[in-house]
Amino acid sequence: MTTTLTNRPEAEQHSPRPPARRLRAERADRRLRNLLYAVAGVGAALVFLVPLALALVRAVQPTDVVMNAPSASTFFDWTTDNFTDIITTGILGRPVLNSLLVSLATAALTAVLATLAGYGFARFSFRGRGAMFGAVTLTMMVPFQAILTPLYLQLNTMRLTDSLLGLVLFYTTVNMPFGVFVMRSAFAAVPESLEDSAHVDGAGLARMLLSVLRPLITPGAATVALYAFLASWTEFLGALTFLTDEDLYTLPVSLANLQQGTYGQVDFGLLAAGAVVAMVPCVVLFAALQRFYVAGLVTGAVKG
């Protein structure tokens, strides 16, 4: 009994099956790529996690152990005295509160102003819009340390030195260029047909921003708010320059002033515990807003 292949398509009759050697080579290349990705990911994670783990260990070690070189014999001499001293003495209570007030106010104000400015650059047509937006983004290349003196003179003239409000305005000004760039990209990614439909239904500008566009630009706004919060929470030089009243010191300035003893000896165990305390809000906030942060950065990179 003979079997004919005349009913099969001609391409199928003459298409050779991939040889087994080629399949094995493709599988080997795929495994090698996955292995390289895994090694690179683990290596990058270790670069960031090892210093954090060492900081956590140092925070629960006595000061005399922290001041000496790491040793296997004293590595597990752990104690909670550093955190107990911070809680009982309350030396970081007021600075933490000041930093929270300044950082939250900066994040909220930056997000609101950047949203309004980003919408204007993305939707309104006016003469010089491109040049003005280019000038705003160009300021991201200028470090604020280069203009610290004129900023101090301006705040001093406005009687806003030694004031948390002045510090909030300073941080908002510094973070605004990045915020405007991200929010302009976020609005540019939204189809204008949605706004046209909202206008047809009788929605005003405020209603359209709050009800129609807000869910779509939330990743961008969260990115701006998180970036502004982290930048103001960890900033040291500006707070040191504009504040001289110890009751208004933020957490970074107070950590730098953690000294003990007649000769100003630094308590490194207490300092390490304070650094861990400073990490907590950053880690919690970033973990809560991570998906919005990543989505906002991707939108800015693709649509900007």
C-alpha positions in Angstrom: 0.0 0.0 0.0 1.5 3.3 -1.1 0.9 6.7 0.4 1.0 9.8 -1.7 1.7 13.3 -0.6 0.0 15.0 -3.5 -2.7 16.6 -1.3 -0.2 18.5 0.9 0.9 22.0 0.0 4.1 22.1 -2.1 5.8 24.4 0.5 5.1 21.9 3.3 6.4 19.0 1.2 9.7 20.7 0.6 10.2 22.6 3.9 12.9 20.8 5.8 12.4 20.4 9.6 15.0 22.3 11.7 17.9 20.0 12.5 18.3 18.8 16.1 21.7 20.5 16.3 20.2 23.9 15.6 17.5 23.4 18.2 20.1 22.5 20.8 22.2 25.5 19.9 19.2 27.8 20.3 18.3 26.3 23.7 21.9 26.7 24.8 22.0 30.4 23.7 18.7 31.0 25.6 20.0 29.4 28.7 23.2 31.5 28.5 21.3 34.7 28.1 19.1 33.9 31.0 22.2 33.1 33.1 23.9 36.4 32.1 20.7 38.3 33.0 20.4 36.6 36.3 24.1 37.2 37.2 23.8 40.9 36.2 20.6 41.3 38.2 22.1 39.7 41.3 25.3 41.7 41.0 23.4 45.0 40.6 21.2 44.1 43.6 24.2 43.3 45.7 25.8 46.6 44.9 22.8 48.4 46.5 21.8 45.9 49.2 25.2 45.2 50.8 25.7 48.8 51.9 22.2 48.9 53.3 22.6 45.6 55.1 25.9 46.9 56.6 24.2 50.1 57.7 21.5 48.0 59.5 24.1 45.9 61.2 26.1 49.0 62.3 22.9 50.5 63.7 22.5 47.7 66.2 26.2 47.5 67.3 27.7 49.5 70.2 29.7 52.6 69.4 33.1 51.1 70.3 32.4 48.2 67.8 31.3 50.6 65.1 34.4 52.8 65.4 36.7 49.8 64.9 37.3 47.8 61.7 34.8 45.0 61.1 35.8 41.8 62.8 34.2 38.4 62.9 34.6 38.2 66.7 32.5 41.4 67.3 30.3 41.3 64.3 27.4 39.8 66.2 27.6 42.1 69.3 24.2 43.5 68.7 22.2 45.8 71.0 19.2 48.1 70.8 20.8 50.8 72.9 21.2 53.1 69.9 17.5 53.1 69.1 16.6 53.3 72.7 18.7 56.4 73.2 17.1 58.0 70.2 13.6 57.3 71.6 14.3 58.2 75.2 16.2 61.4 74.5 14.0 62.5 71.7 16.9 64.2 69.9 15.5 63.3 66.5 11.8 63.8 67.2 11.6 67.4 66.2 13.9 67.1 63.2 11.9 64.1 61.9 8.7 66.2 62.2 10.3 69.1 60.5 11.5 66.9 57.6 8.1 65.3 57.3 6.3 68.7 57.1 8.8 70.1 54.6 8.9 67.0 52.4 5.1 66.4 52.3 4.4 70.1 51.6 7.1 70.1 48.9 5.7 66.9 47.2 2.2 68.2 47.2 3.0 71.7 46.0 5.4 70.4 43.3 2.9 67.9 42.0 0.1 70.5 41.8 2.2 73.2 40.1 3.9 70.7 37.7 0.5 69.3 36.7 -0.8 72.7 35.8 2.3 73.8 34.0 2.6 70.4 32.2 -1.0 70.7 31.0 -0.3 74.2 29.7 2.7 73.1 27.8 1.0 70.1 26.4 -2.4 71.5 25.4 -2.1 75.3 24.9 -0.6 76.8 21.8 1.2 80.1 22.3 4.1 81.9 20.9 7.4 80.7 22.2 6.0 77.6 23.8 8.9 75.4 22.6 11.6 77.8 23.6 10.0 78.3 27.1 9.7 74.6 27.6 13.3 74.1 26.5 14.4 76.8 28.9 12.6 75.0 31.8 14.1 71.6 31.0 17.5 73.3 30.5 17.5 74.3 34.1 17.7 70.7 35.1 21.3 70.8 34.0 22.2 73.6 36.5 22.9 72.4 40.0 21.2 74.5 42.7 24.6 74.8 44.5 25.6 77.1 41.6 22.8 79.6 42.4 22.7 79.1 46.1 24.0 82.6 46.9 21.3 84.5 44.9 18.6 82.2 46.2 19.7 83.0 49.8 19.7 86.7 49.0 16.2 86.4 47.5 14.8 84.4 50.4 16.4 86.8 52.9 14.9 89.8 51.2 11.5 88.1 51.4 12.1 87.3 55.1 11.8 83.6 54.5 15.1 82.4 55.9 14.9 80.5 59.1 11.4 79.4 58.0 10.1 76.0 56.9 7.9 77.8 54.4 11.0 79.3 52.7 12.6 75.8 52.6 9.5 74.4 51.0 9.5 77.1 48.3 13.2 76.5 47.7 12.7 72.7 47.3 9.7 73.3 45.1 11.6 75.6 42.8 14.5 73.1 42.5 12.2 70.1 41.7 9.8 72.0 39.3 11.8 71.5 36.0 11.8 67.7 36.4 8.1 67.8 37.4 7.1 69.9 34.4 9.0 67.6 32.1 7.3 64.5 33.4 3.8 66.0 33.5 4.0 67.5 30.0 4.9 64.0 28.7 2.0 62.5 30.7 -0.5 64.9 29.2 1.0 64.4 25.7 0.3 60.7 26.0 -3.4 61.3 26.6 -5.6 61.5 23.4 -7.1 64.9 22.9 -10.4 63.2 21.9 -11.1 62.5 25.5 -11.0 66.2 26.3 -13.1 67.0 23.3 -15.7 64.6 24.5 -15.6 66.1 28.0 -16.1 69.6 26.6 -19.1 68.4 24.5 -20.6 66.9 27.7 -20.3 70.3 29.4 -17.3 69.7 31.6 -15.2 72.7 32.5 -11.4 72.7 32.8 -11.3 71.9 36.5 -13.9 69.1 36.2 -12.1 67.6 33.2 -8.7 67.6 35.1 -10.2 66.0 38.2 -12.6 63.5 36.7 -11.4 62.7 33.2 -7.6 63.2 33.1 -6.7 62.5 36.7 -6.8 58.7 36.5 -4.7 58.8 33.4 -2.0 61.1 34.7 -1.8 59.6 38.2 1.5 57.7 37.4 3.1 61.0 36.3 1.9 62.9 39.3 3.0 60.2 41.7 6.4 60.2 40.1 6.8 63.9 40.6 5.5 63.8 44.2 7.8 60.8 45.1 10.8 62.5 43.4 10.2 65.7 45.2 9.7 64.0 48.6 12.9 62.0 48.3 14.9 64.9 47.2 13.7 67.2 50.0 13.9 64.5 52.6 17.6 63.8 52.0 18.7 67.3 51.1 21.4 68.8 53.4 23.1 71.8 52.0 20.0 73.9 51.4 18.6 73.3 54.8 22.0 74.0 56.4 22.2 77.3 54.5 18.7 78.7 55.0 18.2 77.5 58.6 20.1 78.6 61.7 17.4 77.9 64.4 18.0 74.5 65.9 14.3 74.0 66.4 13.8 74.2 62.6 16.6 71.8 61.7 15.6 69.0 59.3 16.8 65.4 59.8 19.9 65.5 57.6 21.2 68.6 59.4 20.5 67.1 62.9 22.2 63.9 61.9 25.3 65.9 60.9 25.2 67.6 64.3 24.9 64.4 66.3 27.9 64.9 68.6 28.6 63.8 72.1 31.3 64.5 74.6 33.3 67.5 75.7 35.5 67.5 72.6 32.7 67.0 70.1 33.2 63.2 69.6 30.8 61.8 67.2 28.6 58.9 68.4 28.8 56.7 65.3 26.4 54.1 66.7 23.8 56.8 67.3 24.5 58.2 63.9 24.0 54.8 62.2 20.7 54.3 64.0 19.6 57.8 62.9 20.5 57.0 59.3 18.3 53.9 59.5 15.5 56.0 60.9 15.9 58.3 57.9 15.6 55.4 55.5 12.2 54.2 56.8 9.9 56.8 55.1 11.8 56.6 51.8 11.5 52.8 51.7 7.9 52.8 52.7 6.9 55.5 50.3 8.8 54.1 47.4 7.4 50.6 48.0 3.9 52.0 48.0 4.3 54.1 44.8 6.8 52.0 42.9 4.4 50.9 40.2 3.3 54.5 39.6 6.9 55.7 39.7 8.1 53.2 37.0 5.0 53.9 34.8 5.6 57.6 35.1 9.2 57.4 34.1 8.5 55.1 31.2 5.8 57.5 29.9 8.2 60.5 30.1 10.9 58.5 28.3 8.7 57.4 25.5 6.5 60.3 24.9 8.8 63.2 26.0 
